[in-house]
Amino acid sequence: MNSTTATATPRVLILGAGMSGILAGIKLREEGIHSFEILEMGDSVGGTWRDNTYPGLSCDVPAHSYDYSFEPNWRWKSLYAEGHEIHAYFKHCADKYGVTAHVRFGTRVNSVQREGAEWIVTDTDGVRRRADIVINCLGVLVHPKDPEIEGLQTFEGARFHSARWDHRVPLDGRRIGVIGTGSTAVQITVALAERATSFKMFQRTAQWVCPNFDVRRPGWLRALHRIFPRLSWAAGRFQNFLLESTFAQAVVGNKTMKNLLEWLARRHLSQVKDPVLREQLTPRFEIGCRRLIFSDKFYQAIQAPGVELVTEAIERIEPKGIRTRDGRLHELDVMVCATGFHALDYTRNLVITGEHGQSLGDQWSQGAQALRSVAISGFPNFFMIVGPHSPIGNFSLTGISEIQMGYIMKLVRMIRRGEASAMAPLPHAQTQYNDYIREGFKNTAWVSGCSSWYLDANGLPRMYPYTPAQYRRDMKEPDLEEFSIVA
């Protein structure tokens, strides 16, 4: 293989056309690299914002902080954007920046294998594509996780996971049950509590809920932002500053910010008038240990007539509903499993094989490790956005993606200029970086004693344990001494 030809115009395959995949395509085109394809299993771009369409869906970070920094959006109707708005925004960005034409929809990848000096990416139809560079943008909340409850398949009513909402099912005047108490379950409860003739939330673990101070954005303000786009950009930077100065500090050891969050959450909880219900809704773990929920209206919804919080454990599912361990049958017409995802399962349904025939899934069976979240020892020219130990627990995902793609592009430029044909982290550099990550865990809320999807098989957080400002410093420039480079 002629390495000069291969590196002059590198062939790039991007896995996934969600927020990160679209960004990767935009940045490659900005660099003048058009020799790339984006392989997407769905029928449109948008990733999780395409797949999740449940009632009440919204983002839990302020809308402008979820913009790409180079494409501020004046259209947001509220401080927090609804799911359909976010999907429309990412479709707009993909179209505006010429990325959509590079997407191969309905393409589900099942194998990524290093063969010699290139990658072979194979889809479920058996099509093999060759690439010099692979950028994995498959996301962290992709594969829905159904609850492991006896009799789940026997329910005679409508049953579906929140991430696969069946909009053919009528909801008004029905008996609805939602299994789960995370952010999704809270949003569904707020949206459907008044529409159902009875609504039951089945709780295993109470969660901390903070107000999000949501407000509608008046038409005149949106019009002003449309005329002066820098206002939207500035709003995004201000919202990021507030997030990074409060919540992001609280979860990585700032006791003042942590105490402030707990005060807000407990004050918010005090609006629950029934002392028994309030006690049932009070978490038994430190704030920030699990993902914090933001909602202004949940406590109102859970106290509404016809709404019940069920704290008795589920015994089994029966044809007519849910049987709890106290023997009670909760009859339902609609059952929603808001039970999350196989979170941060980077190799689920995907075999990734490195330069020495090693399986990434096997290598990561006891916990995923990478260099600075984006590159993996033994997997040259294989990069990830929102990979292991990205700051997803304390940072806006679009901000993470932009920082990581900026880092990756500096390596891609070296390959394009012919300064390297292949690059992968040195084993000791990757180990040293992960030791640095582990050292930071001891100060975080994530190791304070609760169970959550933040933790890996060893009980260690899969997050970045330092501040966003530190992350920017860590990712400012690639240290080439951390890499094995093939000329």
C-alpha positions in Angstrom: 0.0 0.0 0.0 1.3 3.5 -0.9 1.3 5.4 2.3 1.8 8.7 0.6 -1.3 8.3 -1.4 -3.3 7.1 1.6 -2.3 10.0 3.8 -2.6 12.8 1.2 -6.4 12.5 1.3 -7.2 10.2 4.2 -10.3 8.1 4.0 -12.3 8.6 7.1 -15.3 6.6 8.4 -17.4 8.2 11.1 -19.6 5.8 13.1 -22.9 7.5 14.0 -24.7 10.6 12.9 -25.7 12.0 16.2 -24.4 15.3 17.7 -20.8 14.1 17.7 -20.9 12.5 14.3 -22.3 15.6 12.7 -19.7 17.7 14.4 -16.9 15.4 13.1 -18.2 15.8 9.6 -18.4 19.5 9.9 -14.8 19.8 11.1 -13.5 17.5 8.4 -15.1 19.5 5.7 -13.7 22.7 7.2 -10.3 21.2 6.9 -11.0 20.4 3.2 -11.4 16.7 3.8 -14.4 15.4 1.9 -13.3 11.8 1.6 -15.4 10.6 4.5 -18.6 8.7 5.1 -20.9 8.7 8.2 -22.4 5.3 8.9 -25.8 5.7 10.6 -28.2 2.9 11.6 -31.2 5.2 11.7 -33.2 6.9 9.0 -32.1 10.5 9.9 -29.4 12.3 11.8 -29.8 13.3 15.5 -29.0 10.1 17.4 -30.6 10.1 20.8 -32.7 13.1 19.9 -34.1 11.1 17.0 -34.8 7.9 19.0 -36.3 9.5 22.1 -39.7 11.1 21.4 -41.5 10.5 24.7 -44.0 13.1 26.1 -42.2 15.8 28.1 -38.8 15.2 26.6 -36.4 18.1 27.1 -32.7 18.6 27.7 -31.5 19.1 31.2 -28.9 21.7 30.4 -29.9 25.2 29.2 -30.6 25.3 25.5 -27.9 27.8 24.4 -25.2 25.9 26.2 -26.2 22.9 24.0 -25.6 24.8 20.8 -22.4 24.2 18.8 -20.3 27.3 19.6 -20.1 28.1 15.8 -23.9 27.8 15.2 -25.8 29.7 17.9 -29.5 29.0 17.6 -32.1 31.8 18.1 -35.1 29.5 17.8 -35.2 27.9 21.2 -38.6 28.5 22.7 -37.7 28.1 26.3 -34.6 28.2 28.6 -34.5 24.4 28.2 -35.1 23.0 24.7 -37.6 20.3 24.0 -36.5 17.1 22.2 -38.1 17.8 18.8 -36.4 21.2 18.8 -33.0 19.7 19.4 -33.5 17.1 16.7 -34.5 19.9 14.3 -31.4 21.9 15.2 -29.0 19.0 14.5 -30.7 18.3 11.2 -30.4 21.9 10.3 -26.6 21.9 11.1 -26.0 18.7 9.1 -27.8 20.2 6.1 -26.3 23.7 6.4 -22.7 22.4 6.7 -23.0 19.8 3.9 -22.8 16.8 6.2 -26.0 15.1 5.3 -24.8 14.1 1.8 -22.0 12.1 3.5 -24.4 10.0 5.7 -25.2 6.4 4.8 -28.5 5.8 6.5 -29.8 2.4 7.5 -26.2 1.2 7.9 -25.6 -0.8 11.1 -21.9 -1.5 11.7 -21.0 -4.9 13.4 -17.3 -5.1 12.9 -14.3 -2.7 12.9 -11.0 -4.5 12.2 -7.5 -3.4 11.8 -5.9 -5.1 8.8 -2.4 -4.0 7.9 -2.3 -0.3 7.6 -6.0 0.3 7.3 -9.3 -0.3 9.0 -12.0 -2.6 7.5 -15.5 -1.6 8.7 -18.2 -4.2 7.9 -22.0 -3.6 8.2 -24.8 -6.1 8.8 -25.4 -6.4 5.0 -21.8 -7.6 4.6 -20.5 -4.4 2.9 -16.9 -3.8 3.7 -15.5 -0.3 3.7 -11.8 0.6 4.0 -10.5 3.6 5.9 -7.3 5.2 7.1 -9.1 6.8 10.1 -12.1 5.7 12.1 -13.9 8.1 14.4 -16.3 6.4 16.7 -19.3 8.7 17.5 -21.8 6.1 18.6 -22.7 7.8 21.8 -23.2 6.7 25.4 -27.0 6.2 25.7 -27.9 4.1 22.7 -29.2 0.7 23.6 -32.4 0.7 25.8 -32.3 -1.5 28.8 -35.5 -3.3 29.7 -36.1 -4.2 33.4 -35.3 -7.8 34.4 -38.8 -8.5 35.9 -40.6 -11.9 35.9 -43.5 -11.9 33.5 -42.5 -8.8 31.5 -43.7 -10.3 28.2 -47.1 -11.4 29.6 -48.6 -7.9 30.0 -51.7 -7.6 27.8 -51.7 -3.8 27.5 -49.4 -1.5 25.7 -45.8 -1.9 26.9 -42.7 -0.1 25.6 -39.4 1.4 26.6 -39.3 5.2 26.9 -36.7 5.4 24.2 -39.0 3.5 21.7 -42.2 5.3 22.4 -45.2 3.9 20.6 -47.2 7.0 19.5 -50.1 4.9 18.2 -51.1 4.1 21.8 -53.8 6.5 23.2 -52.9 8.0 26.6 -55.8 10.3 27.6 -58.0 8.7 30.2 -55.8 5.6 30.5 -54.3 3.9 33.5 -50.5 4.5 33.0 -47.6 3.1 35.0 -44.0 4.2 34.6 -41.2 2.0 36.0 -38.2 4.2 37.0 -37.5 7.5 38.8 -34.7 8.9 36.6 -34.8 12.1 34.6 -36.9 10.4 31.8 -39.5 9.0 34.3 -39.7 12.5 35.9 -40.3 14.2 32.6 -43.0 11.6 31.6 -44.7 12.0 34.9 -44.9 15.7 34.5 -46.3 15.4 31.0 -48.9 12.6 31.6 -50.0 13.0 35.2 -53.0 15.1 34.3 -53.8 13.2 31.1 -54.2 9.8 32.7 -57.2 8.6 34.7 -54.6 7.1 37.0 -50.9 7.4 36.9 -48.4 5.4 38.9 -44.7 5.8 39.2 -42.9 2.7 40.5 -39.9 3.8 42.5 -36.9 1.7 43.5 -34.7 4.6 44.5 -35.7 8.2 45.4 -33.7 10.8 43.4 -32.5 14.3 44.2 -34.5 16.9 42.2 -33.5 20.5 41.8 -35.6 23.3 40.3 -34.4 24.3 36.8 -36.1 27.7 36.7 -37.4 27.2 33.2 -39.0 30.1 31.4 -40.5 30.6 28.0 -38.5 32.9 25.7 -40.7 35.7 24.4 -41.0 36.3 20.6 -39.3 39.6 20.8 -36.2 38.1 22.5 -36.0 35.3 19.8 -36.4 38.0 17.1 -33.5 40.0 18.7 -31.3 36.9 18.8 -32.1 36.2 15.1 -31.0 39.7 14.1 -27.9 39.6 16.4 -26.7 36.0 16.5 -23.8 36.9 18.8 -26.5 37.3 21.6 -27.3 33.6 21.3 -23.6 32.8 21.4 -23.1 35.0 24.5 -26.1 33.4 26.2 -24.5 30.0 25.6 -21.2 31.1 27.1 -23.0 32.6 30.1 -25.1 29.5 30.7 -21.9 27.4 30.5 -20.2 29.6 33.0 -23.1 29.2 35.4 -23.1 25.4 35.0 -19.3 25.2 35.4 -19.3 27.5 38.4 -22.0 25.6 40.3 -23.0 22.0 39.4 -19.7 21.1 37.8 -17.8 22.2 40.9 -20.2 20.5 43.3 -19.7 16.9 41.9 -15.9 17.1 41.9 -15.4 18.2 45.5 -16.4 21.8 46.0 -18.3 21.6 49.3 -19.7 25.1 49.1 -21.4 24.4 45.8 -22.5 20.9 47.0 -24.1 22.4 50.0 -25.9 25.0 47.9 -27.3 22.3 45.6 -28.5 20.3 48.5 -30.1 23.3 50.0 -31.9 24.0 46.7 -33.0 20.4 46.4 -34.3 20.1 50.0 -36.1 23.4 49.7 -37.7 22.2 46.5 -38.7 18.9 48.1 -40.4 20.9 51.0 -43.3 21.7 48.7 -44.5 18.1 49.1 -47.0 18.6 51.9 -47.7 15.0 52.9 -44.9 14.0 55.3 -45.1 10.3 54.3 -44.8 11.1 50.6 -42.0 13.6 51.3 -40.1 11.0 53.2 -40.6 8.5 50.4 -39.2 11.0 47.9 -36.1 11.8 50.1 -32.9 10.2 48.7 -30.6 8.1 51.0 -27.4 9.1 49.2 -25.3 12.3 48.8 -26.4 14.8 46.2 -24.5 14.3 43.0 -23.7 10.7 43.6 -26.3 9.8 40.9 -27.2 12.1 38.0 -29.1 15.1 39.4 -32.6 15.6 38.1 -33.8 19.1 37.2 -37.5 19.8 37.1 -39.8 22.6 38.3 -43.0 20.6 38.1 -42.3 17.1 39.3 -43.3 17.6 42.9 -46.6 19.2 41.8 -47.2 16.3 39.4 -46.6 13.6 41.9 -49.1 15.2 44.3 -51.8 15.6 41.7 -55.2 13.7 42.1 -55.0 10.2 40.6 -51.2 10.1 40.8 -49.5 7.5 43.1 -45.9 6.9 44.0 -45.4 3.2 44.5 -42.5 2.3 46.7 -43.2 -1.3 47.3 -40.9 -3.5 45.3 -42.2 -5.1 42.1 -42.7 -8.9 42.4 -43.7 -9.6 38.8 -45.6 -8.5 35.8 -49.0 -10.1 35.1 -51.4 -9.8 32.1 -53.4 -7.0 33.8 -50.6 -5.1 35.4 -47.8 -5.0 38.0 -47.9 -7.1 41.2 -45.9 -5.7 44.1 -44.5 -7.7 47.0 -47.3 -6.6 49.3 -49.6 -8.7 47.1 -51.3 -5.7 45.4 -52.1 -5.8 41.7 -51.8 -2.4 40.0 -53.9 -2.7 37.0 -52.6 -0.8 33.9 -53.5 0.0 30.3 -50.1 1.4 29.4 -46.7 0.4 30.9 -43.6 2.5 30.2 -40.2 1.2 31.1 -38.1 4.3 31.8 -35.3 2.0 32.9 -32.4 3.6 31.1 -29.8 2.2 28.8 -26.8 0.0 28.6 -24.9 3.1 29.4 -21.3 3.7 28.3 -21.3 0.3 26.7 -19.0 1.4 23.9 -18.7 -2.0 22.1 -22.2 -3.4 22.5 -23.2 -5.2 19.3 -19.9 -4.2 17.8 -16.6 -6.1 17.4 -13.6 -3.9 17.3 -10.3 -5.6 16.7 -6.9 -3.9 17.1 -3.6 -4.2 15.3 -2.5 -7.4 17.1 -5.9 -9.1 16.8 -7.0 -8.0 20.3 -10.7 -7.4 21.0 -11.5 -4.1 22.4 -14.6 -5.6 24.2 -12.4 -8.1 25.9 -9.8 -5.5 26.8 -12.5 -3.3 28.3 -14.4 -6.0 30.1 -13.3 -4.8 33.5 -13.5 -1.1 32.7 -12.8 1.1 29.6 -9.6 3.0 29.3 -8.3 5.4 26.7 -5.8 8.2 26.5 -7.6 11.5 27.1 -10.9 9.8 26.2 -10.2 9.9 22.5 -7.5 7.3 21.6 -6.6 3.8 22.6 -3.3 2.0 22.8 -3.1 -0.8 20.1 -5.8 0.8 17.9 -4.0 3.2 15.6 -6.0 5.9 13.9 -9.1 4.9 15.9 -10.5 7.9 17.7 -13.6 8.4 19.9 -15.8 11.3 20.8 -17.3 11.1 24.2 -15.2 8.1 25.0 -14.1 6.7 28.4 -13.8 9.2 31.2 -15.3 12.1 29.2 -16.7 14.7 31.6 -20.4 13.8 30.8 -21.4 14.1 34.4 -20.3 17.8 34.7 -20.2 19.3 31.2 -22.5 20.0 28.2 -22.1 17.2 25.7 -21.7 19.5 22.8 -18.9 21.3 24.6 -17.2 18.0 25.3 -17.5 17.0 21.6 -16.0 20.3 20.4 -13.0 20.0 22.7 -12.4 16.4 21.8 -12.8 16.9 18.0 -10.4 19.8 18.2 -7.8 17.5 19.8 -8.5 14.8 17.2 -8.2 17.2 14.3 -4.7 18.1 15.3 -3.8 14.4 14.9 -5.7 14.1 11.6 -3.8 17.1 10.2 -0.5 15.3 10.9 -1.8 12.2 9.0 -3.0 14.4 6.2 0.3 16.2 5.9 2.2 13.0 5.7 3.9 13.5 9.1 2.4 10.2 10.3 0.6 7.3 8.7 -0.6 5.8 11.9 -0.8 7.0 15.5 -1.8 5.3 18.8 -1.2 6.0 22.4 1.8 4.3 24.0 0.7 1.8 26.7 2.6 3.6 29.5 1.1 7.0 28.6 -2.4 5.6 28.6 -1.8 3.9 32.0 -0.3 7.0 33.4 -3.4 9.1 32.3 -5.8 6.6 33.8 -3.9 6.7 37.1 -4.3 10.4 37.0 -8.1 9.9 36.5 -8.3 7.4 39.3 -6.5 9.7 41.7 -9.2 12.3 41.1 -12.1 10.1 42.0 -11.6 10.3 45.7 -12.8 13.9 45.8 -16.0 13.3 43.8 -19.6 12.7 44.8 -19.7 9.7 42.6 -17.8 7.5 45.1 -19.9 8.5 48.1 -21.7 5.2 48.3 -24.6 4.9 45.9 -25.0 2.7 42.8 -25.4 4.3 39.4 -24.7 3.9 35.7 -21.8 6.2 36.3 -19.8 3.2 37.8 -18.0 0.5 35.9 -17.6 -3.2 36.8 -15.0 -2.3 39.4 -17.2 0.3 41.0 -15.2 3.1 39.7 -16.7 6.2 38.0 -16.6 6.4 34.3 -16.4 10.1 34.4 -13.8 12.9 34.4 -13.1 13.8 38.0 -11.8 17.3 37.6 -13.2 20.7 36.6 -14.1 21.7 33.1 -11.3 24.3 33.1 -8.8 21.5 33.9 -10.3 19.4 31.1 -9.7 22.2 28.6 -6.1 22.4 29.8 -5.7 18.6 29.5 -7.0 18.7 26.0 -5.4 21.9 24.7 -2.6 20.2 22.6 -1.7 16.6 21.9 1.6 15.6 23.6 3.2 13.6 20.8 5.5 11.9 23.4 2.3 10.0 24.5 2.0 8.4 21.0 3.6 5.7 19.0 3.9 7.3 15.5 4.5 5.4 12.3 5.9 7.7 9.6 
